[in-house]
């Protein structure tokens, strides 16, 4: 008899809560950021091309056919023309961008609009390399955010229709990031020996940055800093040696082709570290000066310009600074770098790069300059670094409830950028010709530059304040630039005085003001002027503190007696002079009118263009020092603009009046 089969046991019912737990373990619920990233990962190429098209559309709507009034953008065109026509190596401000422009000048001539379209192409290339550099290396939410924020930002896209070097610098910067990520961060876990080829490629990229803008040298410190934090000593050595090698090769090539030994970025750095860029006689900045410059520039560029570019401040308010905002921004940047150190090496490098460039920029830029283009190339990096801070902070378990704020922040910034761009585009669409929107002073200046080209002899050379702008408006005629009034230190004056046993006299300006003198003495006085002692902060003829005089033997005694009768002081004792010139707290430089005139004569200047430019009086001051000594030095031959409407003038120089012919 067979045993009865056992009745199968009834499976136990699984509780609904346990079932959900099992399912969650098998298919865990994704966080908000993970869901967004997963969606964006699947559509990243589409997102890029949408942002690419949006960037192109925005750039075209914001396209400005005019040249700017700063003169730097037109100066690049001049150097490009010199390179392609005379094979003159562009110097100062970086030679690479003029070289890039030169083939287009060879093909099309000085066609500003065509050269501006080159900037659009370069800007689109920048967007492509940014995308390639960060794709699959950072969260897609962050990458998508910066792509769209760039695509509608009028401050960034302004440089897509200008002939400044910013667009090229941003392009090369993105390329450098791609090379660094590909050859170094992607391969950090490899245990190979030192590979020189990647270092040489990276060094070439950094050299291209340096040759575009001297501040590109800061990339050396950013890269070395990353290797240092990561303890990659071989890479530090390899990169430094490679960079030194490519710089040496470039300098050797430059020497054999152009016979020049000046290292471009060192020449610029020497100028940038001067206390006064336009008055080298004041010497180089000291430590206290650099500290003051750093804090002053930080407040200006971070608490004002940065947040204006982002869209949080109105563009009209360019003078207010907010130290608390500056401090908070630095705090966010440093916090982001610290978080990224363990979270994401690509963002860690981006943070180091941004901070290093901020520090170098704020140390090098003179405080009286106020141009947002000094920080424009780093704005995409600032977007990325600050947004990544919110990304990782909101990813913390305790703060995960705030994750929804990040997309909201990005959308708000996007809308603010669009709003600003719409306003700028509307104003730009009103531009009808190259004179549109110019104030009367600049319109008259540009029109008289055009007149000079059409009416003066071909061998005439006109001196002016903005030769690069005159070059553009005169269809390529060369002008001579007077960008500063050369001044010399009082020490050099004293040394020269003592060594040559000169019989000069120092007459304080205060002692002759409001003094009635004879016509004979007045003209003798003017003809005897050797130099002017001028306050460095007030380089104008009306701010002369004293005169250096050299009275001819034939009139010396008679003139000194007349001065004594009028109680006008005339010092000639060396020790007295030294005490006056080196008075504590004084900032005096010496300006020699004969040197100014010789400067014009050496350059073979025949005419001078002056204008009532509201921001620039350099030419007027320059000629004022000469004219005070010889009122017949020039003759007016042309005026454009009414006397009451900020006119511009062309004067012909009379060399025979100054004893030269």
Number of C-alpha atoms within 10 A of each C-alpha: 3 4 5 6 6 6 6 6 6 6 6 6 6 8 9 9 8 10 11 11 13 12 11 11 10 9 9 10 11 10 12 14 20 14 12 15 18 16 13 18 17 11 12 20 13 11 16 19 13 15 22 20 13 17 25 20 14 22 28 16 18 26 24 24 19 20 21 14 13 12 18 18 17 25 21 27 27 23 24 29 25 17 21 18 12 9 14 13 19 20 18 18 22 23 21 22 25 28 22 13 22 24 15 18 21 14 9 12 15 20 14 19 16 15 20 22 19 19 25 23 15 20 25 20 20 21 22 18 21 24 20 16 22 19 17 12 16 17 20 22 23 20 24 20 21 23 24 22 23 23 26 27 24 26 23 23 26 22 26 30 27 26 27 24 21 25 29 28 24 23 21 23 23 24 22 24 21 20 19 21 19 13 16 18 15 13 11 13 8 8 7 8 8 12 13 14 12 18 24 20 19 24 25 18 22 25 23 23 25 24 22 24 23 21 22 23 19 21 24 19 18 20 22 19 18 21 20 15 11 12 11 14 13 13 21 19 14 18 23 17 15 21 21 14 15 17 17 13 12 13 18 15 13 16 13 10 11 12 11 13 11 12 15 19 21 13 14 18 13 13 18 19 20 19 20 19 18 15 20 17 20 18 14 17 15 12 9 9 13 19 14 15 20 22 16 18 25 25 21 24 23 23 22 25 27 22 15 21 22 23 23 14 16 13 14 7 11 14 9 10 19 13 16 11 15 20 15 12 17 15 11 17 20 18 16 26 25 15 16 21 17 10 13 15 20 19 24 19 25 23 27 23 23 23 20 18 21 21 15 17 20 24 22 20 20 20 18 11 9 15 13 18 16 16 20 21 22 20 18 18 19 23 17 21 27 18 23 26 21 17 22 16 18 19 17 12 8 9 11 16 12 14 19 12 13 19 17 11 13 20 15 14 19 21 15 19 24 19 16 20 23 17 12 17 19 12 13 18 12 11 15 12 9 14 17 13 15 13 14 18 19 20 21 25 31 25 17 26 27 19 16 23 21 13 8 12 9 11 9 16 20 27 25 25 25 24 24 27 25 29 24 23 22 20 15 18 20 19 26 22 15 20 17 16 19 19 24 17 19 19 14 12 15 16 11 12 15 11 8 8 10 12 14 20 21 24 21 20 17 13 16 16 9 7 11 9 12 10 9 9 16 11 12 17 16 16 16 17 24 21 24 26 28 22 17 18 12 12 22 18 18 12 15 21 17 22 24 22 22 18 21 13 8 8 11 14 12 13 17 17 12 15 18 12 9 14 12 19 16 18 17 15 12 17 11 11 16 14 10 15 22 14 11 8 6 11 17 26 26 26 25 19 23 15 15 17 20 12 14 19 15 8 11 15 19 18 25 25 27 22 25 18 20 10 7 13 17 19 21 22 17 22 20 17 24 22 17 15 21 17 13 15 19 21 14 13 10 14 18 20 18 11 9 6 13 19 21 26 19 25 19 18 20 16 15 10 13 17 7 10 8
